[in-house]
Amino acid sequence: MADKLELKPWDVTEYLDSEEMIAEYLAVAFEEGDSELIRVALNDVARARGMTDLQKQTGLSRSALYKALGEGGNPTLDTLLAILKALGVKMSVVG
C-alpha cells in the first residue's frame, strides 16, 4: 500500500524571514497596484513579524492594526506609513 501524503496549508509568513524577502514581497504587491493585494501583503508581513512587535513599533493599538490590515480593512495613509516604517521599508514614487 502506498504511503499517505500529508498536506498542510501553505503559509507565506513562513518565508518572510528576512528584510530582503519582506521588501521584495511588498514591492511586488505595490507594483500590482491593487489595494486589496497590498493590504493582504501587509497583513502577511505583520503576522510574520508579530502583531505585538508591530504594535509597539507603530504606537497603534492591536485593534487598529487588525482593523486596518484585516479583511475589508482600508488603512489610512498615516497608518500605512507607520507600518512601513516599523517594518523597515520605504515607499517611493517612480515616474
Backbone bond lengths (Angstrom), bond angles and torsions (degrees), N, CA, C in turn:
res aa  C-N    CA-C-N  psi(-1)  N-CA   C-N-CA  omega(-1)  CA-C   N-CA-C  phi
1 M - - - 1.454 - - 1.530 109.39 -
2 A 1.316 117.29 139.46 1.460 122.62 -177.90 1.526 110.59 -71.14
3 D 1.333 115.37 146.90 1.461 120.29 175.85 1.518 109.45 -67.09
4 K 1.311 115.03 144.18 1.464 119.43 177.63 1.522 109.40 -78.83
5 L 1.290 115.65 138.27 1.453 122.49 177.73 1.521 108.17 -91.54
6 E 1.315 115.67 122.49 1.458 119.51 179.23 1.521 109.31 -95.06
7 L 1.304 116.11 123.87 1.461 121.69 -179.91 1.520 109.56 -108.51
8 K 1.306 115.35 146.95 1.458 120.00 173.35 1.521 107.57 -132.03
9 P 1.314 117.20 152.09 1.471 119.63 -179.97 1.528 110.68 -60.65
10 W 1.328 115.93 140.99 1.457 121.06 177.61 1.513 108.77 -76.32
11 D 1.307 117.20 133.28 1.459 122.26 -179.12 1.525 109.03 -127.58
12 V 1.309 115.99 110.99 1.465 121.34 -177.06 1.525 111.77 -59.87
13 T 1.328 117.68 -27.45 1.464 119.47 -176.63 1.526 112.18 -62.71
14 E 1.317 117.41 -22.26 1.466 121.10 178.12 1.531 111.35 -68.92
15 Y 1.323 117.26 -18.52 1.461 122.00 -176.23 1.525 113.22 -106.61
16 L 1.320 116.56 -6.22 1.465 120.69 179.49 1.524 108.40 -92.21
17 D 1.329 115.18 66.98 1.454 121.13 -170.42 1.528 114.17 -112.45
18 S 1.318 116.91 11.28 1.469 119.93 177.38 1.524 109.15 -147.83
19 E 1.313 114.83 159.17 1.466 120.44 178.05 1.522 110.86 -59.03
20 E 1.329 116.17 -40.72 1.457 121.03 -178.63 1.532 111.42 -64.60
21 M 1.325 115.96 -43.43 1.465 119.97 -179.03 1.531 110.60 -65.85
22 I 1.312 116.30 -41.38 1.461 121.07 178.81 1.527 110.27 -63.75
23 A 1.323 116.62 -46.88 1.474 120.42 -179.29 1.523 110.68 -61.36
24 E 1.316 117.51 -43.11 1.466 120.77 -179.83 1.526 111.28 -66.07
25 Y 1.316 116.54 -42.46 1.468 121.65 179.56 1.532 110.45 -60.14
26 L 1.335 116.11 -46.51 1.458 119.62 179.34 1.530 111.61 -68.66
27 A 1.331 117.29 -37.24 1.468 120.73 179.37 1.526 110.60 -60.28
28 V 1.316 117.03 -43.14 1.467 120.82 179.28 1.525 110.05 -63.70
29 A 1.326 116.85 -42.44 1.469 119.99 179.29 1.525 110.58 -62.59
30 F 1.324 117.43 -44.05 1.465 120.46 -179.87 1.528 111.50 -67.67
31 E 1.324 117.36 -35.11 1.467 120.20 178.63 1.522 111.61 -61.60
32 E 1.317 116.51 -33.75 1.466 120.42 179.03 1.525 111.40 -66.38
33 G 1.333 116.51 -29.60 1.460 120.36 177.67 1.511 114.88 74.28
34 D 1.322 117.37 16.32 1.461 122.80 -179.60 1.530 108.49 -99.95
35 S 1.323 117.16 114.11 1.464 120.45 -174.86 1.527 112.26 -60.18
36 E 1.314 118.31 -34.78 1.464 120.77 178.61 1.528 110.58 -67.47
37 L 1.313 117.39 -41.23 1.464 121.27 177.68 1.526 110.53 -64.29
38 I 1.317 117.16 -39.79 1.464 121.28 177.76 1.524 110.30 -63.77
39 R 1.328 116.96 -44.14 1.464 120.97 178.30 1.522 110.80 -60.49
40 V 1.334 117.04 -44.97 1.468 121.10 179.50 1.529 110.41 -62.96
41 A 1.324 116.91 -43.06 1.463 120.72 179.68 1.529 110.95 -63.54
42 L 1.326 117.13 -42.62 1.462 120.54 177.00 1.524 110.83 -62.82
43 N 1.320 116.21 -40.57 1.469 120.87 177.31 1.527 110.12 -61.51
44 D 1.326 116.82 -44.61 1.468 120.94 179.06 1.524 111.18 -59.39
45 V 1.316 115.99 -46.19 1.463 120.61 -178.62 1.528 110.08 -66.34
46 A 1.325 117.25 -41.17 1.460 121.01 178.53 1.530 110.66 -61.14
47 R 1.331 116.86 -42.22 1.469 119.97 177.85 1.516 111.16 -66.33
48 A 1.324 117.00 -37.83 1.465 120.60 179.47 1.529 110.88 -65.39
49 R 1.306 116.45 -38.53 1.455 121.60 -179.73 1.523 112.43 -80.06
50 G 1.331 116.02 -30.93 1.458 121.28 -176.89 1.512 110.40 106.90
51 M 1.312 114.93 121.21 1.472 119.98 -177.66 1.528 111.43 -63.11
52 T 1.333 117.49 -34.19 1.464 119.75 -179.39 1.518 110.72 -63.85
53 D 1.331 117.05 -44.90 1.461 120.25 177.82 1.522 110.97 -63.99
54 L 1.327 116.09 -42.05 1.464 120.24 179.50 1.525 110.81 -63.59
55 Q 1.314 116.02 -38.86 1.462 120.92 178.09 1.528 110.15 -60.14
56 K 1.320 116.10 -45.94 1.468 120.40 -179.05 1.527 111.55 -64.77
57 Q 1.328 116.46 -40.57 1.464 120.29 -176.45 1.522 113.02 -74.81
58 T 1.329 117.61 -31.28 1.463 120.51 -178.15 1.519 112.92 -90.59
59 G 1.327 116.85 -24.97 1.454 120.23 -174.16 1.521 112.31 80.48
60 L 1.329 116.14 4.74 1.465 120.76 177.89 1.519 109.42 -89.54
61 S 1.323 116.39 151.76 1.463 119.54 177.58 1.527 110.09 -73.59
62 R 1.325 115.99 158.30 1.466 120.25 176.84 1.520 110.33 -58.20
63 S 1.332 116.09 -41.50 1.466 118.85 -178.13 1.525 110.95 -65.35
64 A 1.337 117.46 -36.28 1.468 120.26 177.68 1.524 110.59 -66.04
65 L 1.341 116.78 -40.34 1.466 120.31 177.91 1.523 110.91 -64.85
66 Y 1.327 116.54 -47.10 1.465 119.25 179.89 1.524 111.46 -63.51
67 K 1.330 116.73 -38.03 1.464 119.96 178.91 1.534 110.80 -66.42
68 A 1.320 116.45 -42.96 1.467 120.36 -178.24 1.518 112.67 -70.74
69 L 1.340 116.61 -38.34 1.463 120.11 -173.16 1.522 113.49 -101.98
70 G 1.318 117.10 -10.10 1.459 120.58 -179.11 1.522 112.00 -76.93
71 E 1.306 114.72 175.71 1.465 120.66 -179.24 1.524 110.61 -54.75
72 G 1.315 116.09 128.42 1.461 121.40 -178.89 1.519 113.31 81.21
73 G 1.335 116.68 1.20 1.460 120.50 -179.26 1.520 111.53 -69.65
74 N 1.307 114.62 157.44 1.460 121.11 179.08 1.526 107.44 -148.05
75 P 1.348 116.79 82.93 1.463 119.22 -174.70 1.523 112.30 -62.84
76 T 1.328 114.96 142.97 1.457 119.76 175.12 1.523 108.47 -71.88
77 L 1.307 116.40 167.15 1.457 120.82 177.96 1.528 110.24 -61.58
78 D 1.328 117.27 -41.12 1.464 120.42 178.50 1.529 111.17 -60.44
79 T 1.327 116.56 -43.50 1.462 121.12 179.20 1.521 110.28 -65.35
80 L 1.320 116.55 -44.53 1.459 121.45 179.08 1.525 111.02 -58.78
81 L 1.330 116.97 -47.46 1.465 120.64 -179.58 1.519 111.65 -64.74
82 A 1.330 117.76 -38.55 1.470 120.98 178.37 1.526 110.55 -64.45
83 I 1.328 116.73 -41.61 1.461 120.90 179.77 1.522 110.58 -66.44
84 L 1.322 117.04 -46.62 1.465 120.44 179.96 1.528 111.13 -60.97
85 K 1.317 116.92 -41.63 1.468 120.61 178.45 1.527 110.09 -62.84
86 A 1.319 117.32 -44.64 1.465 121.49 179.47 1.525 111.90 -63.71
87 L 1.328 116.01 -31.07 1.466 120.44 179.07 1.524 112.12 -81.89
88 G 1.329 116.65 -8.61 1.458 120.43 178.70 1.513 113.61 79.50
89 V 1.327 116.66 23.95 1.466 119.83 177.83 1.531 108.69 -120.67
90 K 1.324 115.25 155.65 1.463 121.39 179.63 1.509 108.86 -120.51
91 M 1.307 114.30 148.63 1.456 120.87 176.40 1.532 107.14 -101.89
92 S 1.324 116.14 138.27 1.460 118.84 178.15 1.525 109.07 -135.74
93 V 1.314 114.16 162.40 1.455 121.46 -179.99 1.522 107.19 -113.29
94 V 1.306 116.22 131.79 1.447 121.82 -179.87 1.520 107.90 -122.07
95 G 1.316 116.58 130.00 1.450 120.69 -178.34 1.499 113.06 -97.05
